[in-house]
């Protein structure tokens, strides 16, 4: 049982009144209450003001209210994994004395907006994640808090626990939840740097270690690309999507970069035709040499711009028409909640824009030096690249041995 005692430590006319808060022998903290008193008006034995005037009675009343406030905070937090400390005690005193003033950036959604509009070198993917976090927070406030806005200082261990349970109930994966907890931590950290007070528990909030589930590497083989190239399609939208899909498998770029390619990106350097672009995610400028089959697609007429959602949808239909129906392990959204479900599906069902970059990396591995492939796909390390295409360091060693054998001939 926590105990509270008030005391003064000075003989000055305006002596600070301290609170001594004790949970056990090891957990004892002392902080200023924000109230002062003349030592002549203080009862050391009772640890309270002498009741000689209305003013002294008012101080005693406020100290009693402070005791109730702190004990309530303690009781409300004890079952939530709260770590109690001197900082926690000071935070409760400040709350009681209304010293913690709510300003614009105290509001979580406002801090998210400030992060997005900060001018920091954020990728389009990071901005999208921040926007998605804001949408979630607004929906959570409406559904669970009757519209009450969440403050930066509300982000404690209990909030994170509720965040996890809320998302798990919606069928979201631990990796999904971990990603958004990391984004939330980044928002709160940035707000803290800007002087916004955070909860004493915030530093105890740890990132969730993401679990990488072994996925089957889904690619379009060169034989499958040939089937797609030759299948008869009636809809103009499908014919256009086919061009993007086949071109993507030959240049190895993320969909956001692929679908933005225009005639301006096509260059002729010393008789070599290339695509030159600046990757959105990395900010890296790359020049990709075009092999004959890629040049053929471009010279037949560069496909027109479509959005990512339509591209994903049309690619499935194109692959279905081409009978890309090998049974593979993959993920699909199959229910009303659009929850990703792992299962066995025909390959066309799980085809998306991501297949372009992965097909390029896989199909050209061993034929083009890995360092050159990595420069095009923008993988930071060889380990990441090999994992991306489902290879191991042993595969790489085997590849090197082949090169050595060729040199020995």
Buried (B, 14 or more C-beta within 10 A) or exposed (E): EBEBBBBBEEEEEEBBBBBBBBBEEEEEBBBEBBBBBBBEBBEEEEBBBBEEEEEBEEBBEBBEEBBEBBBEBBEEBEEEEBEBEBBBBBBBBBBBBEEBEEEEBBBBBBBBBBBBEEEEEBBEEBEEBBEEBBEBBBEBBEEEEEEEBBBBBBBBBBBBEBBBEBBEEEEBBBEBBBBBBEBBBBBBBBBBEEEBBBBBBBEEBEEBEBEEEEEEBBBBBEEBBBBBBEBEBEEEBBBBBBBBBBBBBBBBBBBBBBBEBEEEBBEEEEEEBBBBBEBBEBEEEBBBBBEEBBBBBBEEEBBEEBEEEEBBBBBBBBBBBBBBEEEBBBBBEEEEEEBBEEEEBBBBBBBBBBBBBBBBBBBBBBEEEBEEBBBBBBBEEBEEBBBBBBBEEEBBEEBEEEEEEEEEE
